């Protein structure tokens, strides 16, 4: 029995025991604050204009929000890069963003495993260094055969936002290694020495649900024995995944966004979960954010609001996400309104 088969056993048990945890109910409580479209963006270090800008990660530093958008410059191969720009918190709250927004590309395809694009960043600040988990869309070799993979990419940036190193995670057990067909939609909960607690989503036997695990940041490995399912797909959904970085609420409570794709219309809908410092689920909501109207429902991939940035400012929670694979949206909700909609498992 290999790594994937052993993880499939865990996956089967949680699907059987935790189905029905969520309900197919939408209560959209987020205010629409701001949209950023491709024509709003000027790229300073690449002499082209993006055709789409979406699925951004985010960091909040002092009074600035750092936004890390996914950028695409042509439709021939639809290859993504990741940039960064800054906006003031007051510009968002007062809806007074100065345009154009000056953006710098910081991650782009350089290696085989990201040959087809660098996608959907989740950003973590650690000792003044920016750590980014992202989807490396590319290829890997196995026994001299080339295979398509979506791997869990990792990039470490210095204070000047230059790449120090990058690579991708493998699941290991001793000398045994496993690279899933898809491993994406992941975020760091916390780092202690070389060890990081991750929320992650490896595809196991064609199923995509939410997991947690422990990773070695220096070796870029995830220990098989540490991987545990957190919550499953429901009967009306095709898949679920983590959407955002975590936001610390207390010593041992972290908010994180999640998404699901619905069977009936292939739409993406989003909710909030509360986890502890090991990534164990404490509470979860039903759907709290979903695309509405022409500006949000229509794009390269219709009916999507997707991650990737979550920020707490005073008692406001900012969800910064991609809108139908075309633009960036900034959405806000009062923290109390979110917390009162969480369904507690324990605590």
CORSUL-V760583 format. One record per residue. SS is DSSP state (~ for helix, > for strand, _ for the rest). PHI is phi as a letter, one per 30 degrees, with the letter a starting at -180 (NA if undefined). D_FIRST is the distance of its C-alpha to the first C-alpha in Angstrom with 2 decimals. Layout:
ss=SS phi=PHI d_first=D_FIRST
ss=SS phi=PHI d_first=D_FIRST
This chain:
ss=_ phi=NA d_first=0.00
ss=_ phi=c d_first=3.82
ss=~ phi=e d_first=7.00
ss=~ phi=d d_first=8.19
ss=~ phi=d d_first=6.02
ss=~ phi=d d_first=6.74
ss=~ phi=d d_first=10.17
ss=~ phi=d d_first=10.64
ss=~ phi=d d_first=10.77
ss=~ phi=d d_first=13.47
ss=~ phi=d d_first=15.11
ss=~ phi=d d_first=15.49
ss=~ phi=d d_first=17.13
ss=~ phi=d d_first=19.62
ss=~ phi=d d_first=20.58
ss=~ phi=d d_first=21.38
ss=~ phi=c d_first=23.22
ss=~ phi=c d_first=25.05
ss=_ phi=d d_first=26.20
ss=_ phi=j d_first=29.98
ss=_ phi=d d_first=30.20
ss=_ phi=c d_first=32.32
ss=_ phi=c d_first=35.05
ss=_ phi=d d_first=36.08
ss=_ phi=c d_first=39.21
ss=> phi=c d_first=40.79
ss=_ phi=b d_first=43.47
ss=_ phi=d d_first=44.13
ss=_ phi=c d_first=45.88
ss=_ phi=c d_first=45.85
ss=> phi=d d_first=49.07
ss=> phi=d d_first=49.13
ss=> phi=c d_first=50.60
ss=> phi=a d_first=50.24
ss=> phi=c d_first=48.93
ss=> phi=b d_first=48.57
ss=_ phi=c d_first=48.64
ss=~ phi=e d_first=48.26
ss=~ phi=d d_first=52.04
ss=~ phi=d d_first=52.17
ss=> phi=c d_first=50.13
ss=> phi=c d_first=51.62
ss=> phi=c d_first=49.23
ss=_ phi=d d_first=51.09
ss=_ phi=c d_first=49.07
ss=_ phi=a d_first=48.27
ss=_ phi=d d_first=51.10
ss=_ phi=b d_first=49.68
ss=_ phi=c d_first=49.48
ss=_ phi=d d_first=46.24
ss=_ phi=c d_first=45.97
ss=> phi=b d_first=43.61
ss=> phi=b d_first=42.82
ss=> phi=a d_first=40.21
ss=> phi=h d_first=37.13
ss=> phi=c d_first=38.57
ss=> phi=d d_first=37.30
ss=> phi=a d_first=40.02
ss=> phi=b d_first=41.37
ss=> phi=c d_first=44.49
ss=> phi=b d_first=46.65
ss=_ phi=h d_first=50.12
ss=_ phi=c d_first=51.77
ss=> phi=c d_first=49.68
ss=> phi=c d_first=46.59
ss=> phi=d d_first=44.60
ss=> phi=c d_first=42.98
ss=> phi=c d_first=40.31
ss=> phi=d d_first=40.44
ss=> phi=d d_first=38.31
ss=> phi=c d_first=40.81
ss=> phi=b d_first=40.91
ss=_ phi=c d_first=43.88
ss=_ phi=a d_first=43.50
ss=_ phi=c d_first=41.92
ss=_ phi=d d_first=41.21
ss=_ phi=c d_first=37.73
ss=_ phi=h d_first=37.66
ss=_ phi=c d_first=36.53
ss=> phi=c d_first=36.59
ss=> phi=b d_first=37.83
ss=> phi=b d_first=38.26
ss=> phi=c d_first=41.70
ss=> phi=b d_first=43.48
ss=> phi=b d_first=46.80
ss=> phi=c d_first=48.64
ss=> phi=b d_first=50.46
ss=> phi=d d_first=52.55
ss=~ phi=d d_first=51.65
ss=~ phi=d d_first=55.20
ss=~ phi=d d_first=54.83
ss=~ phi=d d_first=52.02
ss=~ phi=d d_first=53.74
ss=_ phi=c d_first=57.07
ss=_ phi=h d_first=55.66
ss=_ phi=b d_first=57.66
ss=_ phi=d d_first=55.18
ss=_ phi=d d_first=57.05
ss=_ phi=b d_first=56.08
ss=_ phi=d d_first=55.00
ss=> phi=c d_first=52.01
ss=> phi=d d_first=51.48
ss=> phi=b d_first=47.87
ss=> phi=b d_first=46.27
ss=> phi=d d_first=43.04
ss=> phi=c d_first=40.76
ss=> phi=b d_first=37.41
ss=_ phi=b d_first=37.16
ss=_ phi=d d_first=34.85
ss=_ phi=b d_first=34.98
ss=_ phi=b d_first=31.53
ss=~ phi=e d_first=29.21
ss=~ phi=d d_first=26.66
ss=~ phi=b d_first=29.65
ss=_ phi=e d_first=31.63
ss=_ phi=c d_first=32.09
ss=> phi=k d_first=32.96
ss=> phi=c d_first=32.75
ss=> phi=b d_first=32.44
ss=> phi=h d_first=32.73
ss=> phi=d d_first=33.27
ss=> phi=b d_first=32.86
ss=> phi=c d_first=35.13
ss=> phi=b d_first=35.21
ss=> phi=c d_first=38.16
ss=> phi=b d_first=37.43
ss=_ phi=h d_first=40.36
ss=_ phi=i d_first=42.35
ss=> phi=c d_first=39.54
ss=> phi=c d_first=37.97
ss=> phi=c d_first=34.19
ss=> phi=b d_first=32.88
ss=> phi=c d_first=29.47
ss=> phi=a d_first=29.57
ss=> phi=d d_first=27.77
ss=> phi=c d_first=27.70
ss=> phi=c d_first=27.89
ss=> phi=a d_first=27.36
ss=> phi=b d_first=25.21
ss=> phi=b d_first=22.55
ss=> phi=c d_first=21.92
ss=> phi=b d_first=18.70
ss=_ phi=h d_first=19.49
ss=_ phi=i d_first=23.10
ss=> phi=c d_first=22.52
ss=> phi=c d_first=23.90
ss=> phi=b d_first=22.04
ss=> phi=d d_first=23.55
ss=> phi=b d_first=22.11
ss=> phi=c d_first=23.56
ss=> phi=c d_first=22.67
ss=> phi=d d_first=23.74
ss=> phi=d d_first=26.79
ss=> phi=b d_first=28.71
ss=> phi=b d_first=32.37
ss=> phi=c d_first=34.66
ss=> phi=c d_first=38.38
ss=_ phi=d d_first=41.43
ss=_ phi=d d_first=44.48
ss=_ phi=c d_first=45.91
ss=_ phi=i d_first=42.78
ss=_ phi=c d_first=41.93
ss=> phi=d d_first=38.37
ss=> phi=d d_first=37.48
ss=> phi=a d_first=33.90
ss=> phi=a d_first=31.16
ss=> phi=a d_first=27.57
ss=> phi=b d_first=24.35
ss=_ phi=d d_first=21.41
ss=> phi=b d_first=17.85
ss=> phi=d d_first=14.94
ss=> phi=b d_first=13.91
ss=> phi=b d_first=12.16
ss=_ phi=i d_first=14.20
ss=_ phi=c d_first=14.39
ss=> phi=d d_first=11.37
ss=> phi=b d_first=12.98
ss=> phi=b d_first=12.50
ss=_ phi=c d_first=15.66
ss=_ phi=d d_first=15.60
ss=_ phi=e d_first=17.97
ss=> phi=b d_first=20.18
ss=> phi=b d_first=20.55
ss=> phi=a d_first=24.10
ss=> phi=h d_first=26.48
ss=> phi=b d_first=26.01
ss=> phi=a d_first=28.54
ss=> phi=c d_first=29.22
ss=> phi=d d_first=30.29
ss=> phi=a d_first=31.44
ss=> phi=b d_first=31.22
ss=> phi=b d_first=31.66
ss=_ phi=i d_first=32.01
ss=_ phi=d d_first=29.11
ss=> phi=c d_first=26.89
ss=> phi=b d_first=27.02
ss=> phi=d d_first=25.95
ss=> phi=c d_first=24.84
ss=> phi=c d_first=24.82
ss=> phi=b d_first=22.49
ss=> phi=b d_first=20.97
ss=> phi=d d_first=17.78
ss=_ phi=d d_first=17.17
ss=> phi=c d_first=13.86
ss=_ phi=h d_first=13.46
ss=_ phi=i d_first=17.24
ss=> phi=c d_first=18.30
ss=_ phi=b d_first=20.48
ss=_ phi=b d_first=21.26
ss=> phi=c d_first=22.51
ss=> phi=b d_first=20.44
ss=> phi=b d_first=21.61
ss=> phi=a d_first=20.36
ss=> phi=c d_first=21.74
ss=> phi=c d_first=22.37
ss=> phi=c d_first=23.97
ss=_ phi=d d_first=26.95
ss=_ phi=d d_first=27.91
ss=_ phi=c d_first=24.58
ss=_ phi=h d_first=23.57
ss=> phi=b d_first=20.06
ss=> phi=c d_first=18.39
ss=> phi=d d_first=16.42
ss=~ phi=e d_first=13.13
ss=~ phi=d d_first=14.16
ss=~ phi=d d_first=17.47
ss=_ phi=d d_first=16.47
ss=> phi=b d_first=17.72
ss=> phi=d d_first=18.98
ss=> phi=c d_first=22.80
ss=> phi=a d_first=24.03
ss=_ phi=c d_first=23.00
ss=_ phi=d d_first=24.72
ss=_ phi=c d_first=27.45
ss=_ phi=d d_first=28.26
ss=_ phi=c d_first=31.05
ss=> phi=c d_first=29.03
ss=> phi=d d_first=26.88
ss=> phi=a d_first=25.34
ss=> phi=b d_first=26.19
ss=> phi=a d_first=26.16
ss=> phi=d d_first=28.00
ss=> phi=c d_first=31.33
ss=> phi=b d_first=33.25
ss=> phi=d d_first=33.61
ss=> phi=c d_first=34.14
ss=> phi=b d_first=37.65
ss=> phi=d d_first=38.31
ss=> phi=c d_first=40.43
ss=> phi=a d_first=40.60
ss=_ phi=e d_first=39.13
ss=_ phi=b d_first=35.87
ss=> phi=b d_first=36.03
ss=> phi=b d_first=35.02
ss=> phi=d d_first=35.65
ss=> phi=b d_first=33.40
ss=> phi=d d_first=33.72
ss=> phi=b d_first=31.12
ss=> phi=b d_first=31.36
ss=> phi=b d_first=30.31
ss=> phi=c d_first=30.90
ss=> phi=d d_first=32.60
ss=_ phi=d d_first=32.10
ss=_ phi=d d_first=35.83
ss=_ phi=b d_first=37.14
ss=_ phi=i d_first=34.31
ss=_ phi=d d_first=36.18
ss=> phi=c d_first=34.77
ss=> phi=b d_first=35.80
ss=> phi=b d_first=35.40
ss=> phi=b d_first=35.32
ss=> phi=b d_first=35.25
ss=> phi=b d_first=32.89
ss=> phi=c d_first=33.65
ss=> phi=b d_first=31.00
ss=_ phi=c d_first=31.37
ss=_ phi=d d_first=30.89
ss=_ phi=c d_first=27.17
ss=_ phi=i d_first=26.70
ss=_ phi=d d_first=26.59
ss=> phi=d d_first=28.45
ss=> phi=c d_first=31.98
ss=> phi=a d_first=33.63
ss=> phi=a d_first=33.44
ss=_ phi=c d_first=36.00
ss=_ phi=d d_first=36.20
ss=> phi=d d_first=37.29
ss=_ phi=b d_first=40.09
ss=> phi=a d_first=40.49
ss=> phi=a d_first=40.50
ss=_ phi=d d_first=42.48
ss=_ phi=b d_first=46.03
ss=~ phi=i d_first=48.71
ss=~ phi=e d_first=49.33
ss=~ phi=d d_first=48.69
ss=~ phi=c d_first=45.17
ss=~ phi=d d_first=44.02
ss=_ phi=c d_first=44.97
ss=_ phi=a d_first=43.37
ss=_ phi=e d_first=40.97
ss=_ phi=b d_first=38.31
ss=_ phi=d d_first=40.33
ss=_ phi=i d_first=39.81
ss=_ phi=b d_first=37.95
ss=> phi=b d_first=38.44
ss=> phi=b d_first=35.53
ss=> phi=h d_first=35.23
ss=> phi=c d_first=35.25
ss=> phi=c d_first=37.88
ss=> phi=b d_first=38.85
ss=> phi=b d_first=41.95
ss=> phi=c d_first=43.98
ss=> phi=b d_first=47.73
ss=_ phi=h d_first=49.80
ss=_ phi=c d_first=48.88
ss=> phi=c d_first=47.72
ss=> phi=c d_first=44.14
ss=> phi=c d_first=43.94
ss=> phi=c d_first=41.16
ss=> phi=c d_first=41.40
ss=> phi=b d_first=39.50
ss=> phi=d d_first=39.44
ss=> phi=b d_first=41.38
ss=_ phi=h d_first=40.34
ss=_ phi=h d_first=39.27
ss=_ phi=b d_first=42.91
ss=> phi=b d_first=44.40
ss=> phi=c d_first=43.79
ss=> phi=b d_first=44.76
ss=> phi=c d_first=45.60
ss=> phi=b d_first=45.39
ss=> phi=b d_first=46.53
ss=> phi=b d_first=46.48
ss=> phi=d d_first=47.93
ss=~ phi=e d_first=45.38
ss=~ phi=d d_first=46.77
ss=~ phi=d d_first=46.31
ss=~ phi=d d_first=42.59
ss=~ phi=d d_first=42.06
ss=_ phi=d d_first=43.85
ss=_ phi=c d_first=41.47
ss=_ phi=d d_first=38.31
ss=> phi=c d_first=36.68
ss=> phi=d d_first=35.74
ss=_ phi=c d_first=32.65
ss=_ phi=a d_first=33.83
ss=_ phi=j d_first=36.20
